[in-house]
Amino acid sequence: MTGYNDKILELTPTWKHTNHIVERIHGNKTLILKAIKDLLDKDYLQFKQVGNRKLYKRNDSGDNEIGFMGIMKNFEEMQKLELDEIKKIPTIGYLTLTQQGKDLLDHVQEQVDRAYIVMVRMNYQAKLRVITQRIADERTKQLENYIDKIMSVLTNEYDHNLIKEYFQNHEKRLDFKI
């Protein structure tokens, strides 16, 4: 996951051309295009082609219950992989942060970022009244429980201060303007 997702979602409440998005973000074009593809794959963006122009628009339709259950199933499958990996890595410490340990922490961070993006998207949809605030709150609670579970396992299994420091240093602010 790149750091461009929230910026792309902020820029695309209406149809925007690829070059417009890249120009407004002022970042690495390859990473921006990768982020656009990832957001399309996750159904956070809509796509249409007009002639040879590719246009993107934020998908503001709310997930129905079945759609949200699919999102949660995906999160839980990823979490199961992470929990299995935790069992394989005996220790993660300041002096023993192996590539395998770093990869695990990076993967957890990526999943946490995805969960936060879903939360932001749901709150935005509640403000648009696409879904009710009660549904958004219930789903947010499920996602928070998902995040708490993996973070609890990490802090219980490994050096608590290292895990806390790692995730504080990698935390992002994920929100976009309405």
N, C-alpha and C positions, 0 to 999 in steps of 0.2 A: 504494500500500500504506500502511496506517495503522500507527501504533505499538501498536495494540490486539491484533494477531493472537496474540502469545504469551500475553497475559492471557486471551483468550477460550479458547484451547486449554487453558490451565491450569485454567480454571473448569468445563470441560465433559467430565470423564471419565464422567459420567452425564448423563442427560437434564436439561436446564435450560431454563426458560422465558426468553423474550427479555428481559422486564423484570428478571428475576433477574440476568442477565448485565450489563445496563446499570447496575443499582443497585450491583453489586459492583465494577465497574470505576471508577465515579465519573468518567466522562469525557464527551466530546461525544457525545450520543446518535446524531446523524446519522453521525458517523465510525465509531462502534461498529457501527451497523447496516450500514454500507458494508463494514466489515471482516468481519462475519458473512457477508454476501453473497459477498464475495471468497473466503472460506474454503470456503463451499459450492461455489462454481464450481470451485475447485481440488480438491474432494473431500477436504478436510481435516476437514470437519464433515458429520454426518448430520443429516437434518431429518425431523421428523414433525409432523403436526398432530393435536391431540386437541381436538375441538370447535373453539373459536375461538382456542385457545392454540397458539403455534408453539414447538416444542421443538427443541433442538439438542444434539448429543452429538459429542464428538471421534471421528473415524474412526480407530480404532486397527488396522484391518486392514492388513497389509503389502502393498505393491505387488509384483505379480509382475514377472518380467523384462520382459515386454512393456509393462506399465504404466510401469516405470521408464524404459525406452527412449523411451516417449512423452514423459515429463517431460524427459528429456535433449534430445530433438529440439526441444521447445519452447524450452528454454534456448538451444540452438544457433541457432535461427532468430532469437531476440531478439539474440543476440550478433552474428550476421551484420548485422542492421540497425544495431547500434551501431558495428561496424567500418566499415560504409559511411558512417555519419554522421561518424566520425573523419576519413575521407578528405576530407569536405566542409568541415570546420572547420580552417583552417590553423593557428590558434594559440589556446591558452587560457592566460591569464596573470592575475596579480593585477589588472592594470589593464585587461585585455581580456576579462574574463569576460562574454561576451555572454549574452543569454537563450538562444540556441541552444546555447552551451557549457554553461550551467547545466542546461538541459533534458537534454542528453546525460549529464552527470554524475549528475543525479537519476535518470535511467532506469537507468544502470549500478548505482547504489546500490540501486534497487528490485529489480533482478535478483539482485544479491548477497544482499540480505535474503531473497529467495525461496529461493535456494540454501541459505542457512543454516537456514531453516525446514525444508527437506527433510532436511538433515543431522540436525537435532535430532529430527525425527519418526522418521527411520530408527534413530537410536540408542535412542530410546524403544521402538520396535518390537523392537529386538534385546533390550532388557532384559525385555520381555514375552515374548520367545521366539517372536514372530510371524514374524520372519526371523532368520537366524543372524547372529552377530557378524561372521563373515567376509564375508557379503554386505553388511552395513551398512558395513564398512570399505572394501570394494571400491567401493561406490557413493559413499561419502564422498570417496574418492580421485578419482573421476571429477568430482565437483562441485568439489573443490579445484582440479583442473586447469582446469576451466571458468573459475573465478574468477581463477586465476593468469594465464590467457591474456589476458583483457580488461584486467586491471590492468597486466600487462607492456606491452601495446600503449599504454595510456594514459600510463604513466610514460616510455616511450621517445619518444612523440610530443609530449608536452606537458611543461611545467615540472614536473619530478619533485617538487619540494618542495610546489608547489601541490596536485598530485594527492594526495600523501601526507597533507598537512594536511586537505584536503577530506574524504577518506574516514576519517581518524582522528576528525574532528569529527562525522561522521555515523554512526559505528559504533554498533551496538546490541548489547545482550546478549540473545540469543535462546535462552532455555531455559525449560522449565516443569517443575514438580515432578511427580513420579510418585506 
